[in-house]
Amino acid sequence: MTLNFPLLLVIAVAVCGVLALIDLLFLAPRRRNAIAAYQGSVGQADPQVLQKLAREPVLVEYGKSFFPVLALVLVLRSFLVEPFQIPSGSMKPTLEIGDFILVNKFSYGIRLPVVDTKVIEVGEPQRGDVMVFRFPSEPSVNYIKRVVGLPGDHVRYSSDKRLFVNGQPVAEQLIGDEPGSLGSARLFSEKLGEAEHLIRKEMHRYRIEPNREWVVPAGHYFMMGDNRDNSNDSRYWDDPAIPVELQGMVPDRNIVGKAFAVWMSWPAPKLGHLPTFERVGLIH
């Protein structure tokens, strides 16, 4: 079972906040009254008795200690920046397995945690953005891909591995063979919208039938990985529970945010393999 971390965080903040509020309104005044009554009944107050009367209940003490920390984490994670780790090679060469990335949570609008309802419009995804979203068929799983098709776009992927948007081929330029691939994989520079980035193609691998086409519905986005022949993306999603016209599309409500930076890489988090900061930088 997948843990719903945002929900657990909200619950933890709420519980700690309630404990702090109960202490502020009821328990703290009761302790102060008890101390005042004791001091009025004796000539010389015993410090140990005063300390005992002033002592907070254990749950209240922990709740008040954790509340500001958890509340800060909730605000940062829900509305500003959220960290993720890349688990697969679907975004090579832009992102490698083990990259730790930062995702801007307000680029595409302010959303309430847990329910993910957009409450403030800020901006919309742009063609070429690297975006994190909840997988339409399994919303508890986060995916990261590049935005290829915007609402209303006509997308085609040809038999010779060329991408077309609204009838126009997306500009690409051969960089060369991928190092170590013995010519089986090539790297290309692609310009998608305003984003110029590298993509990877395996020249002898074909996963879909030639000349597949899609029309992106309103409020949805078409996503593809930069590792074009090793990416589970909009080209391949087929869920019988989703209407045919929405197959492969990511609805706006599933958007998590825009990936903008790599801050650490740790492809093998085990003894003897330390994290590296060689790949730190902005994501293009």
Sine and cosine of phi, psi and omega as CSV:
sin_phi,cos_phi,sin_psi,cos_psi,sin_omega,cos_omega
0.00,0.00,0.73,-0.68,0.00,-1.00
-0.99,0.11,0.80,-0.60,0.02,-1.00
-0.96,0.27,0.68,-0.73,0.06,-1.00
-1.00,-0.02,1.00,0.03,-0.10,-1.00
-0.88,0.48,-0.69,0.72,0.03,-1.00
-0.84,0.54,-0.65,0.76,0.01,-1.00
-0.91,0.41,-0.69,0.72,0.03,-1.00
-0.88,0.48,-0.62,0.78,0.00,-1.00
-0.92,0.39,-0.68,0.73,0.03,-1.00
-0.88,0.47,-0.68,0.73,0.01,-1.00
-0.89,0.45,-0.69,0.72,-0.01,-1.00
-0.89,0.46,-0.69,0.73,0.03,-1.00
-0.89,0.45,-0.68,0.74,-0.02,-1.00
-0.90,0.44,-0.70,0.71,-0.02,-1.00
-0.90,0.45,-0.75,0.67,0.01,-1.00
-0.89,0.46,-0.63,0.78,0.03,-1.00
-0.91,0.42,-0.66,0.75,0.02,-1.00
-0.90,0.43,-0.67,0.74,0.03,-1.00
-0.88,0.48,-0.68,0.73,0.02,-1.00
-0.90,0.43,-0.63,0.78,-0.01,-1.00
-0.93,0.36,-0.66,0.75,0.05,-1.00
-0.87,0.50,-0.66,0.75,0.01,-1.00
-0.91,0.42,-0.68,0.73,-0.02,-1.00
-0.89,0.45,-0.66,0.75,-0.12,-0.99
-1.00,0.05,-0.55,0.84,-0.14,-0.99
-0.84,-0.54,-0.80,0.61,-0.16,-0.99
-0.96,0.29,-0.69,0.73,-0.01,-1.00
-0.89,0.46,-0.72,0.70,0.07,-1.00
-0.87,0.50,-0.60,0.80,0.02,-1.00
-0.90,0.44,-0.63,0.77,0.02,-1.00
-0.92,0.39,-0.67,0.74,0.01,-1.00
-0.89,0.45,-0.64,0.77,0.02,-1.00
-0.91,0.41,-0.62,0.78,0.01,-1.00
-0.91,0.42,-0.64,0.77,0.02,-1.00
-0.91,0.41,-0.69,0.72,-0.01,-1.00
-0.89,0.45,-0.66,0.75,0.01,-1.00
-0.90,0.44,-0.66,0.75,0.00,-1.00
-0.91,0.41,-0.72,0.70,-0.02,-1.00
-0.90,0.44,-0.50,0.87,0.02,-1.00
-0.98,0.21,-0.29,0.96,-0.06,-1.00
-0.99,-0.13,-0.17,0.99,-0.01,-1.00
-0.79,-0.61,0.40,-0.92,0.02,-1.00
-0.98,0.22,-0.73,0.68,-0.02,-1.00
-0.85,-0.53,0.92,-0.39,-0.06,-1.00
-0.95,0.31,0.66,-0.75,0.04,-1.00
-0.99,0.12,0.85,-0.52,-0.01,-1.00
-0.83,0.55,-0.59,0.81,-0.01,-1.00
-0.92,0.40,-0.62,0.79,0.04,-1.00
-0.92,0.38,-0.67,0.74,0.04,-1.00
-0.87,0.49,-0.67,0.74,0.02,-1.00
-0.89,0.45,-0.62,0.78,0.01,-1.00
-0.93,0.38,-0.65,0.76,0.00,-1.00
-0.93,0.37,-0.50,0.86,-0.04,-1.00
-1.00,0.06,-0.14,0.99,-0.09,-1.00
-0.93,0.37,0.73,-0.68,0.04,-1.00
-0.99,0.16,0.54,-0.84,0.14,-0.99
-0.84,0.54,0.52,-0.86,-0.08,-1.00
-0.85,0.53,-0.71,0.71,-0.01,-1.00
-0.89,0.46,-0.65,0.76,0.01,-1.00
-0.91,0.41,-0.66,0.75,0.00,-1.00
-0.88,0.48,-0.73,0.69,0.01,-1.00
-0.93,0.38,-0.66,0.75,0.00,-1.00
-0.87,0.50,-0.71,0.70,0.00,-1.00
-0.93,0.38,-0.51,0.86,0.00,-1.00
-0.96,0.29,-0.66,0.75,-0.08,-1.00
-0.99,0.12,-0.40,0.92,-0.12,-0.99
-0.83,0.56,-0.79,0.61,-0.04,-1.00
-0.90,0.43,-0.57,0.82,0.00,-1.00
-0.92,0.38,-0.76,0.65,-0.02,-1.00
-0.91,0.42,-0.62,0.79,0.02,-1.00
-0.90,0.44,-0.64,0.77,0.03,-1.00
-0.91,0.42,-0.69,0.73,0.03,-1.00
-0.87,0.48,-0.68,0.74,0.00,-1.00
-0.88,0.48,-0.70,0.71,-0.01,-1.00
-0.91,0.42,-0.73,0.68,-0.02,-1.00
-0.89,0.46,-0.73,0.69,-0.09,-1.00
-0.96,0.29,-0.55,0.83,-0.09,-1.00
-1.00,0.07,-0.54,0.84,-0.15,-0.99
-0.86,-0.51,-0.27,0.96,-0.09,-1.00
-0.89,-0.46,-0.97,0.24,-0.09,-1.00
-0.67,-0.74,0.67,-0.74,0.05,-1.00
-0.78,-0.63,0.72,-0.70,0.02,-1.00
-1.00,0.05,0.53,-0.85,0.08,-1.00
-0.64,-0.77,0.35,-0.93,0.14,-0.99
-0.89,-0.47,0.66,-0.75,-0.02,-1.00
-0.98,0.18,0.87,-0.49,-0.07,-1.00
-1.00,-0.07,-0.21,0.98,-0.10,-0.99
-0.65,-0.76,0.09,-1.00,-0.03,-1.00
-0.99,-0.15,0.36,0.93,-0.08,-1.00
-0.93,0.37,-0.30,0.95,-0.01,-1.00
-0.95,-0.33,0.25,0.97,0.09,-1.00
-0.89,0.45,0.56,-0.83,0.02,1.00
-1.00,0.01,0.05,1.00,-0.02,-1.00
-0.91,0.42,-0.72,0.69,0.00,-1.00
-0.78,-0.62,0.67,-0.74,-0.02,-1.00
-0.96,-0.27,0.36,-0.93,0.08,-1.00
-0.85,0.53,0.76,-0.65,0.01,-1.00
1.00,-0.07,-0.08,1.00,0.08,-1.00
-0.92,0.40,0.70,-0.71,0.13,-0.99
-0.99,-0.16,0.84,-0.54,-0.10,-0.99
-0.88,-0.47,0.30,-0.95,0.10,-0.99
-0.92,-0.40,0.69,-0.73,-0.04,-1.00
-0.88,-0.48,0.82,-0.57,0.04,-1.00
-0.97,0.26,0.89,-0.46,-0.09,-1.00
-1.00,0.07,-0.19,0.98,-0.07,-1.00
-0.93,-0.38,0.04,1.00,-0.01,-1.00
-0.86,0.50,-0.59,0.80,-0.08,-1.00
-0.93,-0.36,0.39,0.92,0.04,-1.00
0.91,-0.41,0.51,-0.86,0.03,-1.00
-0.99,0.11,0.82,-0.58,-0.03,-1.00
-0.85,-0.52,0.58,-0.81,0.05,-1.00
-0.95,0.32,0.65,-0.76,0.03,-1.00
-0.91,0.41,0.45,-0.89,0.03,-1.00
0.96,0.27,-0.88,0.48,-0.05,-1.00
-0.98,0.18,-0.34,0.94,0.06,-1.00
0.85,0.52,0.50,0.87,0.05,-1.00
-0.99,0.14,0.78,-0.62,0.01,-1.00
-0.97,0.25,0.83,-0.56,-0.04,-1.00
-0.94,-0.34,-0.38,0.93,0.01,-1.00
-0.69,-0.73,0.83,-0.56,0.06,-1.00
-0.98,0.22,0.79,-0.61,0.04,-1.00
-0.87,-0.49,-0.78,0.62,0.00,-1.00
-0.29,-0.96,0.08,-1.00,0.00,-1.00
-0.85,-0.53,0.46,-0.89,0.08,-1.00
-0.84,0.54,0.62,-0.78,0.04,-1.00
-0.93,-0.37,0.51,-0.86,0.03,-1.00
-0.85,0.52,0.81,-0.59,-0.03,-1.00
0.97,-0.23,-0.24,0.97,0.04,-1.00
-0.90,0.43,0.57,-0.82,0.18,-0.98
-1.00,-0.07,0.89,-0.46,-0.20,-0.98
-0.82,-0.57,0.66,-0.76,0.14,-0.99
-0.99,-0.14,0.69,-0.72,-0.03,-1.00
-0.50,-0.87,0.28,-0.96,0.06,-1.00
-1.00,0.07,0.76,-0.65,-0.05,-1.00
-0.86,0.51,0.83,-0.56,-0.09,-1.00
-0.81,0.59,-0.61,0.79,-0.03,-1.00
-0.99,0.14,-0.28,0.96,0.00,-1.00
-0.53,-0.85,0.99,0.15,-0.15,-0.99
-0.87,0.49,-0.25,0.97,0.02,-1.00
-0.97,0.22,-0.17,0.98,-0.02,-1.00
-0.96,-0.27,0.78,-0.63,0.02,-1.00
-1.00,-0.04,0.69,-0.72,0.08,-1.00
-0.89,-0.45,0.38,-0.92,0.13,-0.99
-0.73,-0.68,0.81,-0.58,0.00,-1.00
-0.54,-0.84,0.01,-1.00,0.04,-1.00
-0.98,-0.21,0.65,-0.76,0.03,-1.00
-0.95,0.30,0.88,-0.47,0.00,-1.00
-0.96,-0.29,-0.69,0.72,-0.04,-1.00
-0.88,-0.47,0.76,-0.65,0.07,-1.00
-0.99,-0.12,0.24,-0.97,0.03,-1.00
-0.78,0.62,0.79,-0.61,0.00,-1.00
1.00,-0.06,-0.21,0.98,-0.03,-1.00
-0.95,0.31,0.50,-0.87,0.13,-0.99
-0.95,-0.30,0.89,-0.46,-0.09,-1.00
-0.92,-0.40,0.70,-0.71,0.08,-1.00
-0.70,-0.71,0.66,-0.76,0.08,-1.00
-0.85,-0.53,0.90,-0.44,-0.19,-0.98
-1.00,0.07,0.16,-0.99,-0.01,-1.00
-0.92,0.39,-0.36,0.93,0.04,-1.00
-0.99,-0.16,0.43,0.90,0.12,-0.99
0.90,0.44,0.61,0.79,0.08,-1.00
-0.95,-0.31,0.64,-0.77,0.00,-1.00
-0.98,-0.18,0.76,-0.65,0.04,-1.00
-0.85,-0.53,0.70,-0.71,0.07,-1.00
-0.82,-0.58,0.86,-0.51,-0.04,-1.00
0.81,0.58,0.67,0.75,0.08,-1.00
0.99,0.14,-0.12,0.99,-0.03,-1.00
-0.96,-0.29,0.72,-0.69,0.04,-1.00
-0.93,0.37,0.70,-0.72,0.07,-1.00
-0.96,0.30,0.77,-0.63,-0.09,-1.00
-0.89,0.46,0.76,-0.65,0.07,-1.00
-0.58,-0.82,0.46,-0.89,-0.01,-1.00
-0.66,-0.75,0.74,-0.67,-0.01,-1.00
-0.92,0.40,0.79,-0.62,0.08,-1.00
-1.00,-0.05,-0.66,0.75,0.00,-1.00
0.49,-0.87,0.00,-1.00,0.03,-1.00
-0.94,0.35,0.59,-0.81,0.07,-1.00
-0.92,0.40,0.75,-0.66,0.00,-1.00
-0.83,0.56,0.76,-0.65,0.04,-1.00
1.00,0.09,-0.04,1.00,-0.07,-1.00
-1.00,-0.02,-0.12,0.99,-0.03,-1.00
0.83,0.56,0.55,0.84,0.06,-1.00
1.00,0.09,-0.02,1.00,-0.02,-1.00
-0.98,0.19,-0.34,0.94,0.01,-1.00
-0.76,-0.66,0.61,-0.79,0.00,-1.00
-0.80,-0.60,0.48,-0.88,0.05,-1.00
-0.96,-0.28,0.67,-0.74,0.01,-1.00
-0.79,-0.61,0.52,-0.85,0.18,-0.98
-1.00,-0.04,0.83,-0.55,-0.04,-1.00
-0.88,-0.48,0.64,-0.77,0.07,-1.00
-0.91,-0.41,0.96,-0.26,-0.04,-1.00
-0.91,-0.42,0.95,-0.30,-0.15,-0.99
0.92,0.39,-0.78,-0.63,0.04,-1.00
-1.00,-0.05,-0.07,1.00,-0.08,-1.00
-1.00,-0.04,0.81,-0.58,0.09,-1.00
-0.93,-0.37,0.83,-0.56,-0.17,-0.99
-0.46,-0.89,0.14,-0.99,0.05,-1.00
-1.00,-0.08,0.56,-0.83,0.14,-0.99
-0.78,-0.63,0.31,-0.95,-0.04,-1.00
-0.83,-0.56,0.71,-0.70,0.04,-1.00
-0.78,-0.63,0.67,-0.74,0.15,-0.99
-0.99,-0.10,0.91,-0.41,-0.25,-0.97
-0.94,0.33,-0.29,0.96,-0.05,-1.00
-0.89,-0.45,0.36,0.93,-0.02,-1.00
-0.85,-0.53,0.75,-0.66,0.01,-1.00
-0.74,-0.67,0.86,-0.51,-0.08,-1.00
-0.97,-0.25,-0.35,0.94,-0.06,-1.00
-0.79,-0.62,0.32,-0.95,0.04,-1.00
-0.91,0.41,0.49,-0.87,-0.07,-1.00
-0.87,0.48,0.51,-0.86,0.17,-0.98
0.83,0.56,0.72,0.69,0.09,-1.00
-0.97,0.25,0.60,-0.80,-0.06,-1.00
-0.73,-0.68,0.49,-0.87,0.02,-1.00
-0.62,-0.79,0.50,-0.86,0.17,-0.99
-0.88,-0.47,0.82,-0.57,-0.11,-0.99
-0.99,0.12,0.86,-0.50,-0.01,-1.00
-0.94,0.33,0.25,-0.97,0.07,-1.00
-0.87,0.49,0.64,-0.77,0.05,-1.00
0.97,0.24,0.24,0.97,-0.03,-1.00
-0.73,-0.69,0.25,-0.97,-0.03,-1.00
-0.66,-0.75,0.54,-0.84,0.02,-1.00
-0.97,-0.25,0.81,-0.59,-0.15,-0.99
-0.88,-0.48,0.60,-0.80,0.08,-1.00
-0.64,-0.77,0.52,-0.85,0.10,-1.00
-0.99,0.10,0.45,-0.89,0.02,-1.00
-0.95,0.32,-0.39,0.92,0.10,-1.00
-1.00,0.04,0.99,0.17,-0.31,-0.95
-0.85,0.52,-0.47,0.88,-0.04,-1.00
-0.97,-0.24,0.11,0.99,0.05,-1.00
-0.66,-0.75,0.81,0.59,-0.03,-1.00
-0.62,-0.78,0.82,-0.57,0.11,-0.99
-1.00,0.07,0.99,-0.12,-0.11,-0.99
-0.72,-0.70,-0.29,-0.96,-0.11,-0.99
-0.83,0.56,-0.41,0.91,-0.02,-1.00
-0.93,0.37,-0.38,0.92,-0.19,-0.98
-0.86,-0.51,-0.13,0.99,-0.05,-1.00
-0.95,0.33,0.77,-0.63,-0.01,-1.00
-0.61,-0.79,0.99,-0.14,-0.04,-1.00
-0.89,-0.46,0.91,-0.41,-0.03,-1.00
-0.88,0.47,-0.31,0.95,0.01,-1.00
-0.98,0.17,-0.19,0.98,-0.03,-1.00
-0.97,-0.25,0.69,-0.72,0.03,-1.00
-0.81,0.59,0.52,-0.85,-0.08,-1.00
-0.82,0.58,-0.67,0.74,-0.07,-1.00
-0.94,0.34,-0.23,0.97,0.00,-1.00
-0.96,-0.29,0.04,1.00,0.01,-1.00
-0.86,0.51,0.77,-0.64,0.04,-1.00
0.99,0.12,-0.04,1.00,-0.08,-1.00
-0.99,-0.15,0.53,-0.85,0.04,-1.00
-0.97,-0.25,0.90,-0.44,0.02,-1.00
-0.95,0.31,0.46,-0.89,-0.02,-1.00
-0.83,0.56,-0.57,0.82,-0.05,-1.00
-0.91,0.41,-0.29,0.96,-0.02,-1.00
-1.00,-0.01,-0.04,1.00,-0.05,-1.00
-0.94,0.35,0.71,-0.71,0.07,-1.00
-0.98,-0.19,-0.73,0.68,0.02,-1.00
0.23,-0.97,-0.02,-1.00,-0.05,-1.00
-0.99,-0.17,0.84,-0.54,0.07,-1.00
-0.96,0.28,0.78,-0.63,-0.09,-1.00
-0.77,-0.63,-0.23,0.97,-0.04,-1.00
-0.39,-0.92,0.51,-0.86,0.21,-0.98
-0.98,-0.19,0.79,-0.61,-0.03,-1.00
-0.92,-0.40,-0.19,0.98,0.05,-1.00
-0.19,-0.98,0.41,-0.91,0.10,-1.00
-0.76,-0.65,0.69,-0.72,0.02,-1.00
-0.51,-0.86,0.97,0.22,-0.10,-1.00
-0.92,0.39,-0.43,0.90,-0.01,-1.00
-0.74,-0.68,0.99,0.17,-0.07,-1.00
-0.96,0.28,0.98,0.22,0.04,-1.00
-0.50,-0.86,0.08,-1.00,-0.06,-1.00
-0.84,0.54,0.78,-0.63,0.02,-1.00
1.00,-0.04,-0.17,0.99,0.02,-1.00
-0.88,-0.48,0.97,-0.24,-0.06,-1.00
-1.00,-0.05,0.44,-0.90,0.06,-1.00
-0.91,0.42,0.42,-0.91,0.01,-1.00
-0.81,-0.59,0.43,-0.90,-0.01,-1.00
-0.89,-0.46,0.32,0.95,-0.03,-1.00
-0.93,0.36,-0.45,0.89,-0.07,-1.00
-0.99,-0.15,0.17,0.99,0.00,-1.00
-0.87,0.49,0.74,-0.67,0.02,-1.00
0.30,-0.96,0.05,-1.00,0.01,-1.00
-0.97,0.25,0.48,-0.88,0.02,-1.00
-1.00,-0.07,0.78,-0.63,0.02,-1.00
-0.93,-0.38,0.00,0.00,0.00,0.00
